Amino acid sequence: MASRSPSPSVLSHLDLSRGRGHRAPAFWQRDGLLPRLLSPLSAVTAAVTALRLKREGWFCPVPVICVGNATLGGAGKTTVTLDLARRLVARGWGVHVLLRGYGGSARGLHWVEPDEPASVVGDEALLHAAVAPTWTCANRKHGAQALLAACAEVVLMDDGLQNPGVQKRFSLLVVDGTSGFGNGRVFPAGPLREPVAAAARRCQAAVLIGPDATGALAKLPPGLPVHRARLVPGPEAAALAGRRVLGFAGIAMPEKFFATLAEAGAEVVARRPFPDHHPYTPAELDDLLAEADRLGAVPVTTAKDAVRLPSAWRERVQVLTVTLVWDDPDAPEGLLRTVINTWASEGRYRRSYA
């Protein structure tokens, strides 16, 4: 008997625009009937992605470092990119960050001002702009060319592993230890953008964030270097320890933020998850603050959510940041040193990454 095609409502729920404004379906974390029914569409997704990636990208005269993943959001790419950007800035390198700018209305090439609305450039771009010069552009080739014209010494891409527009000097595969690769199927049957092996083949290393709760590392090629890191509560945690809090977050995996609040010692009396990149309305914020008041709790959110709040509301909620801590403190410096010093050995730089 022929299998029945998934209904339009199912495909609408999956959001073909890669999940912006939607939560990942629960079945992406387990296999079953629906993923099997959707598997023919997954084969199409994988084939189209593989065909697109056969195109040769533009060769950039400065090293391009891509922080990517195999899944649709939530792995921690932005956190890793921010960590690498801070290290490069601290050592005096002219790093520029390039990303698509999900959640923003800006089209074409756009230089990100740190005080721009998130509705224009997206929340992730604003986080990067606070650290280093940042640009949004869906066309990575045009974006990289603009960064080069702006005298970038290093192009750091937040996402773009599946985009062939620019040749990458070094690609880092980010894996979330909690969710791993989900049910191991390609979109729409699962959370993968492409098969894990295909993504890993184009990477020079991987970083696992948090404990490997799903056995994700076993799915990576044996020869791929894997570094481990974890997220720890930021310095704001001290002021939240022992206090009643209402946590709210519009990120890919809000439960990770709620767990971080608990790790910080807060008493989480209410958890309010929203879709990733959610644009908060005044009515929603009124409701959140009213509920927090009824519960005698402090409303707390993420740094990524905070930049999406209307400016008048930012002083009315507290923000808990997270810090990326590498198990091997020398690992990220080693990665950057390898990329830049190889470039220098080829005569492309006059100085090395000491």
C-alpha positions in Angstrom: 0.0 0.0 0.0 1.4 3.4 -0.9 2.3 5.7 2.0 0.1 8.7 2.5 1.7 12.1 1.9 2.0 14.5 4.8 -0.8 17.0 5.1 -0.2 20.7 4.2 -0.8 21.6 7.8 2.2 19.3 8.9 4.5 21.0 6.3 3.3 24.4 7.4 4.1 23.6 11.0 7.7 22.5 10.0 8.2 26.0 8.5 10.3 25.7 5.3 12.1 29.0 6.2 14.2 27.0 8.7 12.1 27.5 11.8 12.0 31.2 12.3 9.2 32.0 14.6 8.4 28.3 15.2 9.4 25.6 17.7 11.0 22.5 16.5 8.5 19.6 16.3 8.8 17.1 19.1 9.1 14.2 16.6 12.5 15.5 15.4 13.9 14.0 18.6 12.6 10.5 18.0 11.9 8.3 15.1 8.5 7.0 14.2 5.8 6.9 11.6 5.7 10.6 10.7 9.5 10.8 10.1 9.3 7.8 7.9 6.4 9.3 6.0 8.4 12.4 5.5 11.6 10.6 4.5 11.0 11.0 0.7 11.0 14.8 1.2 14.2 14.4 3.3 15.9 12.7 0.4 15.0 15.6 -1.8 16.4 18.1 0.8 19.7 16.2 1.1 20.1 15.9 -2.7 19.4 19.6 -3.3 21.9 20.6 -0.6 24.6 18.2 -2.0 24.1 19.6 -5.5 24.3 23.2 -4.3 27.5 22.5 -2.4 29.2 21.2 -5.5 29.6 24.8 -6.7 33.0 26.2 -6.1 32.9 29.3 -3.8 34.8 32.5 -4.2 38.3 32.5 -2.8 38.7 35.2 -0.2 42.3 36.6 0.2 41.9 36.5 4.0 41.1 33.4 6.0 37.4 32.6 6.4 36.5 30.7 9.6 33.0 29.2 9.5 31.2 28.2 12.7 28.4 25.9 11.5 26.3 22.9 12.4 24.4 20.1 10.8 21.1 20.9 12.5 18.5 23.6 12.2 19.3 26.0 15.0 20.0 25.7 18.7 23.5 24.1 18.6 25.4 27.1 20.0 27.0 28.6 16.9 26.5 32.1 18.0 28.1 31.5 21.4 31.1 29.9 19.8 31.4 32.6 17.2 31.3 35.3 19.9 34.0 33.5 21.9 36.3 33.3 18.9 35.6 36.9 17.9 36.5 38.1 21.4 39.8 36.2 21.3 40.8 37.7 17.9 39.8 41.2 19.0 41.9 40.8 22.2 44.9 39.9 20.1 44.5 42.9 17.9 43.3 41.1 14.7 40.8 42.9 12.4 38.0 40.3 12.6 34.7 41.1 10.9 31.6 38.9 11.5 29.3 37.8 8.7 25.9 36.2 9.1 22.6 36.1 7.4 20.7 38.0 10.0 17.7 35.8 10.7 14.7 37.7 12.2 15.8 41.0 10.6 14.1 42.9 7.8 17.3 44.2 6.2 17.9 43.0 2.7 21.2 42.8 0.8 24.4 43.9 2.4 23.9 45.6 5.7 26.5 47.1 8.2 25.1 46.4 11.7 25.0 49.3 14.1 25.0 48.2 17.8 22.0 50.3 18.6 19.8 49.2 15.6 16.5 47.5 16.3 16.6 43.7 16.3 13.7 43.8 13.9 16.1 45.2 11.3 19.2 43.1 11.7 18.2 40.2 13.9 19.2 39.4 17.5 22.3 37.5 16.8 23.8 40.3 14.7 23.4 42.7 17.6 25.2 40.4 19.9 28.1 40.2 17.5 28.1 44.0 16.8 28.8 44.6 20.5 32.1 42.7 20.0 33.4 43.2 16.5 32.4 44.9 13.1 29.4 42.9 11.9 27.6 42.6 8.6 24.4 40.8 7.5 24.1 39.4 4.0 22.3 36.4 2.7 24.8 36.3 -0.2 27.9 35.2 1.5 30.2 36.0 -1.4 29.0 39.6 -1.6 29.2 39.9 2.1 32.8 38.6 2.2 33.8 40.9 -0.6 32.4 43.8 1.4 34.3 42.8 4.5 37.5 42.5 2.5 37.0 46.1 1.2 36.5 47.2 4.8 40.0 45.9 5.6 39.0 42.7 7.4 42.0 40.5 8.3 39.8 37.6 9.3 36.2 36.8 8.2 34.3 35.0 10.9 31.0 33.4 9.7 28.2 32.6 12.1 26.5 29.8 10.2 27.0 29.2 6.5 28.4 25.7 6.5 25.8 24.7 3.9 26.4 27.9 1.9 28.9 27.4 -1.0 29.3 31.1 -1.8 32.8 31.5 -0.1 35.6 29.0 0.3 36.2 28.4 4.0 39.7 28.1 5.4 38.5 26.4 8.5 35.0 25.1 9.4 34.0 24.2 13.0 31.1 21.9 13.5 29.1 22.8 16.6 27.1 20.0 18.3 24.7 20.5 21.2 25.2 17.7 23.7 21.6 17.7 24.9 19.8 17.3 21.6 22.7 16.0 19.4 21.4 15.2 15.9 17.8 14.4 17.0 16.3 11.4 15.2 19.2 11.5 12.7 16.9 12.4 9.7 17.2 15.3 7.3 14.5 18.0 7.2 11.6 17.8 7.2 11.7 14.3 8.8 14.2 15.5 11.3 16.4 18.5 12.3 19.3 17.9 10.0 20.2 20.3 7.2 22.1 17.5 5.6 23.5 14.1 6.6 25.9 14.4 9.5 28.7 12.6 7.6 28.4 15.1 4.7 28.6 18.1 7.0 31.5 16.7 9.0 33.5 16.0 5.9 33.8 19.7 5.2 34.9 20.5 8.8 38.4 20.5 10.3 37.2 20.1 13.9 34.0 19.8 16.0 33.1 21.2 19.4 30.6 19.5 21.6 28.8 21.8 24.0 27.7 20.0 27.2 27.6 16.3 28.0 27.0 13.9 25.0 23.5 12.8 26.2 22.5 11.3 22.8 25.6 9.6 21.6 26.2 12.3 18.9 30.0 11.9 18.9 29.6 8.3 17.7 28.1 9.6 14.5 31.1 11.8 13.7 34.0 10.5 11.5 36.7 8.9 13.7 39.4 11.2 12.5 37.6 14.5 13.2 39.2 16.3 16.2 36.5 17.0 18.8 36.8 19.7 21.5 34.5 19.9 24.5 33.0 22.9 26.1 30.2 23.8 28.4 28.0 26.8 29.1 28.1 28.3 32.6 26.0 31.1 34.1 27.4 34.6 33.7 28.4 37.0 36.5 24.7 38.0 36.9 24.1 34.6 38.5 25.3 35.7 41.9 22.4 38.2 42.2 19.9 35.6 41.3 21.0 32.8 43.7 18.2 32.0 46.1 15.7 34.3 44.5 12.3 33.4 42.9 12.4 34.0 39.2 10.1 33.8 36.2 12.3 32.8 33.2 11.2 33.6 29.7 13.1 32.9 26.5 12.5 32.9 22.8 15.4 30.8 21.6 15.7 27.5 19.8 15.8 25.5 23.1 14.3 27.5 25.9 14.7 24.6 28.4 18.5 25.1 28.2 18.0 28.6 29.6 15.7 27.4 32.4 18.3 24.8 33.3 20.9 27.5 33.5 18.8 29.6 35.8 18.5 26.5 38.1 22.2 26.0 37.9 22.7 29.6 39.0 20.8 28.8 42.2 17.6 30.6 41.3 14.2 29.2 42.3 12.5 29.0 39.0 8.8 29.4 39.8 7.6 29.8 36.2 9.0 29.0 32.8 7.6 30.8 29.7 9.0 29.5 26.4 8.5 31.4 23.2 9.5 30.5 19.6 13.0 31.3 18.4 13.6 34.9 17.4 10.2 35.8 18.8 9.3 39.5 18.6 7.8 40.4 21.9 4.7 42.6 21.9 3.9 45.1 24.7 0.9 43.0 25.7 3.0 39.9 26.1 5.5 41.8 28.2 2.7 43.3 30.3 1.4 39.8 31.0 4.9 38.5 31.9 5.6 41.3 34.3 2.1 41.0 35.9 2.6 37.3 36.4 6.1 37.8 37.9 4.6 40.4 40.2 1.8 37.9 41.3 4.4 35.3 42.0 6.8 37.6 43.8 9.4 36.7 41.2 12.1 38.5 39.2 11.5 38.3 35.4 14.7 37.0 33.8 15.6 36.4 30.2 18.6 35.7 27.9 20.9 38.2 26.3 19.6 37.2 22.9 16.0 38.0 24.0 17.0 41.2 25.7 18.1 42.8 22.4 14.6 42.1 21.0 12.8 43.9 23.8 11.6 47.4 23.3 14.1 49.8 24.9 11.6 50.9 27.5 11.3 47.4 28.8 14.9 46.4 29.0 15.3 48.0 32.5 12.3 46.1 33.8 13.8 42.6 33.4 17.0 41.0 34.4 19.4 39.3 31.9 21.4 36.1 32.6 24.2 35.6 30.2 26.2 32.5 29.7 29.9 32.0 29.3 31.5 29.3 27.1 34.1 27.4 29.0 36.4 25.0 27.0 37.5 21.8 28.7 40.9 22.5 27.2 41.5 26.2 27.6 44.2 26.1 24.9 41.8 24.5 22.3 40.3 27.7 20.8 43.6 29.5 20.8 45.1 26.5 19.0 42.4 26.5 16.4 42.9 30.2 15.6 46.7 29.8 15.7 46.6 27.0 13.2 44.4 28.9 10.7 46.3 32.2 10.9 49.8 30.9 11.1 49.2 28.6 8.1 48.0 31.7 6.2 51.2 33.5 7.4 53.4 30.6 6.3 52.0 31.0 2.8 53.2 34.6 2.7 49.7 36.1 3.1 50.3 37.8 6.4 53.3 39.6 7.7 52.6 38.6 11.3 51.6 35.4 13.1 49.2 34.4 15.8 51.5 34.3 18.8 
